[in-house]
Amino acid sequence: MAGGNSTDELFKFADTPRPGAGYSPKKPTSDAPPTKSPRGGNPSLLEDLRTNMEQSKADDLAGKSLFNPEGTTTTQSNQLAARVDYVCEQQIHYTKKIEAERRRLADVEKRIARAKTAIVQRRKQIAQASKDRKMSVSAVRNLGKLENKLQQLLIKNNLMEKDNVRKKKQVDDLRKEKIQQVQVTQKFERTLSGKKAKVALLVTETQQLQDKKDKVLREIEVMKQKILDELDANNDEYNALKAELSMNQMGAEEKLTPDQLALEKKKREALKKQMQKNEGTLSAEEEEHIVSNINKAYWAIAKKKMDIQKQADKIHELVDDFKYLSEQTGVTSVETLIPILLSSEEENFRLFDVTNEYNKELETLEVEKGELRSKINHYMKIEAKQEEGKSKIKREKQDQIETAKAHSSKADSKYNTDVEVIKKVAPSVTSIFNKVGCEDEAVSAVLLTAGVTDRSIMQYMAVIERRINEIVQLHNTTQKHGIISHFEGMIEDPTRPKTPLLDQTGKRVAALSQPILPSHGDFDDGDDDDGDDDVEPMQVSKLHDMVATQARASRLGGGGRSKLSIGFKGKASNASLRSKGSRRSLKSLKHL
């Protein structure tokens, strides 16, 4: 063998040096590391062995050894004994090393077996976890849908909250504007109150002036009465003087000369004529009217005098006011003061107009405020309804989530129960699987590799059922044709055609019936009277109950045969793990 692993190199007795007297075989200077196996070829061990052999050859050539340091020769028997001892010690040494390597290799194989077992268990756990994950996919999908709906509701809620924040900001802006308007209104109200105070003061002054006017009128009435009294007194005095004058005239006529008397007489006659003329033309009413006109003219003159006096007083007051204004403002001329007063009056009118405009704006703002308040109330009601709807939807979603969790937990518990049942019946299923002869198929090999799990149990049962159907079909066929050989102890091939019958002349007897080959139409024919339409898949729960009953019976030591065992003749069952079409293939055999 190449590579230095040949046994010829390890046991070359003839090439070993002849040891002298007192020689002891050398051992390898270094041992092979325990982590490497000699099966793979340990180069360090072989190198040590070659080194020892070369050293022995060198000592032999030199005629020296540990037994004969001087190089003297010994007998051939002693050399052979030393060589045998050396080889035995080498054999013992390497045997121990081989045993150690074998033990280490066995330990490694045990570890590998444990690792494989752990890998298989981990694969089963991974398959179980994958099954759990697939079982929870629907629940996760439903939760995802609910989360999406909740996310949409949250988006709508955020949009509504954003709109509410914008509306609140608008309301705050309107409130600020309203506050500013209120402040301006208060300012104008204060100005207006000042103006009103001035107007009230003017009204008070006007009232005082009216009182003074009434007082003056009363004084005028008193003066009128006095004047009337004086007029009456003057009339009386005038009449008295007139009478006295008449008397004096009458007395004077007596002392005058004739010419004077004639002249005086003419005058009196002329006066008398005039008086008669006047008295003859005026009536008493006209005289009273004249007297009243005279009185009115007197009163008009008196009133004019009083007006003139009032105007003088007013002028005096205005002069005093002008002096006061001149002292306060420094304006010395009326021409300068009049434009100022006119502008002030115009400013007053303008402020009055501005006040009216602000009052109108305040009324408009009050109307808008009412509208905004109604809108705010409307939006608050809408928000309350939305909050109620959100809370209702949230409660519904929470109830749905709780229901989903309850269903999930229930499904998990049911799944765990089914898994426990499957684990309990796994040995029985595997035993039945092996007994009916299903282990020689490729699919069966794959199933046996994965073991009985919740995924593969239906495949196990389908394979078992197919195999049992084949066995039953084979049994029925052999019983029908009677080709069981009791003498030879074997079953002939049921697929072999029947031997034709011959008559006396040696010709083949014609068959009484023509064989009908099976057709694929039989699979789709549903109008049969065999009761195949009642065939339906077996429920897993019923299978679990049957297996659990059999397990309890086996634990109690019952001698009865299982309903799942081969050859059990009990109540016929239409249960099947396969579809209805898979059972109809048996009908084709009835025509053979």
WOCORFEN-V75841 format. One record per run of one state. SS is the DSSP state (hx for helix, st for strand, lp for the rest). FROM is the first residue (numbers start at 1). LEN is the number of residues. If there is no record, write none. Layout:
{{SS FROM LEN} {SS FROM LEN}}
This chain:
{{lp 1 6} {hx 7 4} {lp 11 27} {hx 38 3} {lp 41 2} {hx 43 20} {lp 63 13} {hx 76 60} {lp 136 1} {hx 137 117} {lp 254 4} {hx 258 24} {lp 282 2} {hx 284 46} {lp 330 4} {hx 334 102} {lp 436 6} {hx 442 9} {lp 451 6} {hx 457 25} {lp 482 2} {st 484 2} {lp 486 4} {st 490 2} {lp 492 10} {st 502 1} {lp 503 5} {st 508 1} {lp 509 12} {hx 521 4} {lp 525 7} {hx 532 3} {lp 535 1} {st 536 2} {lp 538 2} {hx 540 17} {lp 557 18} {st 575 2} {lp 577 3} {hx 580 12} {lp 592 1}}
